[in-house]
Amino acid sequence: MTQATGQLISLKEWQAQRFAGKGPTLCTIRRWCQDGQLPAKKIGNQWYIDLEAETQLAEKELADSINQALTG
């Protein structure tokens, strides 16, 4: 789990913003949060995605994928 650096949004809001149509279930997203695969913070019994950190992570992963495709 990472420290919050930006706006926190609920898992349901993140799911709706990130995935068009059918995306992963909330159960899967919660597991990603628990496993540290998503930058998230647990407040009480609810998980929230750190939107800024998640955006930075997605941009880095995209850049890494493009770089790998170009360098073979």
C-alpha positions as CSV (number, residue, x, y, z in Angstrom):
1,M,0.0,0.0,0.0
2,T,1.3,3.5,-0.9
3,Q,0.9,6.8,0.8
4,A,-1.8,8.9,-0.8
5,T,-0.3,11.6,-3.1
6,G,-3.5,12.7,-4.8
7,Q,-7.2,12.5,-5.0
8,L,-8.7,9.3,-3.5
9,I,-11.7,7.8,-5.2
10,S,-13.8,4.7,-4.4
11,L,-13.2,1.5,-6.1
12,K,-16.5,1.7,-7.9
13,E,-15.7,5.2,-9.2
14,W,-12.3,4.0,-10.4
15,Q,-13.8,1.0,-12.0
16,A,-16.3,3.1,-14.0
17,Q,-13.6,5.7,-15.0
18,R,-10.9,3.1,-16.0
19,F,-12.9,0.5,-17.8
20,A,-15.5,0.9,-20.6
21,G,-18.0,-1.8,-20.5
22,K,-17.3,-4.9,-18.4
23,G,-14.2,-4.5,-16.3
24,P,-12.8,-6.5,-13.4
25,T,-15.1,-7.1,-10.4
26,L,-14.9,-5.1,-7.3
27,C,-13.6,-8.2,-5.5
28,T,-10.7,-8.4,-8.0
29,I,-10.0,-4.7,-7.6
30,R,-10.0,-5.1,-3.8
31,R,-7.5,-8.0,-4.1
32,W,-5.2,-5.8,-6.3
33,C,-5.3,-3.2,-3.6
34,Q,-4.5,-5.7,-0.9
35,D,-1.7,-7.1,-2.9
36,G,-0.2,-3.7,-3.6
37,Q,-0.8,-3.9,-7.4
38,L,-2.8,-0.7,-7.2
39,P,-1.8,2.4,-5.3
40,A,-4.6,2.4,-2.7
41,K,-5.4,3.4,0.8
42,K,-7.7,1.6,3.2
43,I,-9.8,3.9,5.4
44,G,-11.9,2.0,7.9
45,N,-13.1,-1.0,5.9
46,Q,-13.2,0.8,2.5
47,W,-10.5,0.9,-0.1
48,Y,-9.8,4.1,-2.1
49,I,-7.6,4.4,-5.2
50,D,-5.0,7.1,-5.3
51,L,-5.9,8.5,-8.7
52,E,-2.7,10.5,-9.3
53,A,-0.4,7.6,-8.3
54,E,-2.5,5.2,-10.4
55,T,-2.3,7.5,-13.4
56,Q,1.5,7.8,-13.1
57,L,1.7,4.0,-12.8
58,A,-0.4,3.4,-15.9
59,E,1.7,6.0,-17.8
60,K,4.9,4.3,-16.8
61,E,3.6,0.8,-17.7
62,L,2.5,2.1,-21.1
63,A,5.9,3.7,-21.7
64,D,7.6,0.5,-20.7
65,S,5.5,-1.5,-23.1
66,I,6.2,0.9,-26.0
67,N,9.9,0.9,-25.2
68,Q,10.0,-2.9,-25.1
69,A,8.1,-3.2,-28.4
70,L,10.5,-0.8,-30.1
71,T,13.6,-2.4,-28.7
72,G,12.4,-6.0,-29.2
